[in-house]
Amino acid sequence: MALFHLRNRFISRGQGQSVVAAAAYRARERLRDDTTGQTKDYTRKAEQPVLFSGIYTPKNAPAWAKDRGALWNAAERAEDEHNRKSRRVAITAQDMDLALMDDLTPEQNRRLLQDFIREQFTRHGYAVDANIHGPDRNGDQRNIHAHLLITMRTLNVQGFSPVKRQMDRKELSQWVNHWREAWAKTASRHLERAGHHQTAERMAYSHLTLEAQRKVALEKGDHEHAAALAREATQHLGPKATQMEREGKASERGDANRATERRNHAHREHLSELHRELSNVNGELATEQARSAQAYRMEDAQNPTVGWWQAARARAAMHAQHPANENQPEAKQPEHVPHTPAASAFERAQQPEGTPPPEPPRRRTEQREAFNEAARPVSPAEAFEQQETESRLARILRERAERQRREKEQERQPGRSIADDWLDSQFRKSDEPR
């Protein structure tokens, strides 16, 4: 999975930027800027191949909006027409960079980007110029990314809206956080659809900070990912620092990132050593459990008269004892009673005189009671079941008494009532000697 990255900035005239030139550079095309009369040609820029280039517009947008040059020249004219007070420093477009998934194919990445654009921008009336760039020849081959140029004004049949959304710094920060979360969820959905289940689960919360991601990974039991997230974040180089690094010149951010990478590498080595030790301990525990299970199976095979459920319950009672409570007496383990008939006459003759006769073998109910003495504490479910059993027993006894009373009434002599029976019982009590 590529590292999560979403960067947002604006194309502003006040900074000497032209949205037409920015669109030509990202699409590697040749466009004419009607505002300055200059032609911007970037068709020979091939350090990063353009894997996809397209324009997405709302449903009610005019046909000319599908042309890149016409779209952005119209966006520049809209600022001159509707933003007369600050048209010289107006913001004409929003620029967004997205890191795509190296786990997905180019077509799958295009569909991912298309869904994100439709859900977040074109559905709300904004046009988007999208370009997917491949990795640089001498750079990280996982660096498949997309550039989005988003109009600042909504677009309909009449053209660009005269009203433009104004955002302060706080509102812009909230929107960027919203877009980051939306991108993470959309990418997670497409990764899940492509069969990358673990990557999709990790991508769903990749918009959070590293510390928050590590906390979520630990809660989910993903210790490997949590260990990978236990690192310092590096800084984005930017175009100038990147160009300096490519030319072999050290930059301030590049030096800081290299120092961070060295610390992260040492930390990863330490975590890897801990994980290896943990794997060894887990392997030893698994071996010991396998040996214990084999010993239990051999013991059950040697004592076929004891049911498997009895042996399992006795073992559960033995393991349920708390090891920290040393003063607690150990549960009494029942002795094994071989299922044999009474001692033979020959065996009785060999015993000395005065030896008591051997006890008869205990029945299964007695064995069950002995095993129950060492049983684990009653769980809430078992307590509820016992209450239900007791209530059913009480109901059965109550119904039995009622049935006996009815049978007694039916056997009563004709012409006698319950009052007569009661009087007779009182007379009998008075006649009894005191």
CORCORLIN-V276954 format. One record per helix or strand of 2 or more residues. SS is the DSSP state (~ for helix, > for strand). FROM is the first residue (numbers start at 0). LEN is the number of residues. If there is no record, write none. Layout:
ss: <SS & SS>
from: <FROM & FROM>
len: <LEN & LEN>
This chain:
ss: <> & ~ & ~ & > & > & > & ~ & ~ & ~ & > & ~ & ~ & > & > & > & > & ~ & ~ & ~ & ~ & ~ & ~ & ~ & ~ & ~ & ~ & ~>
from: <5 & 12 & 18 & 29 & 38 & 49 & 62 & 67 & 86 & 90 & 105 & 121 & 127 & 144 & 154 & 158 & 168 & 196 & 209 & 222 & 237 & 251 & 307 & 344 & 363 & 379 & 417>
len: <7 & 3 & 9 & 3 & 3 & 7 & 4 & 15 & 3 & 9 & 15 & 3 & 6 & 7 & 2 & 2 & 25 & 7 & 10 & 7 & 9 & 51 & 12 & 6 & 10 & 31 & 14>
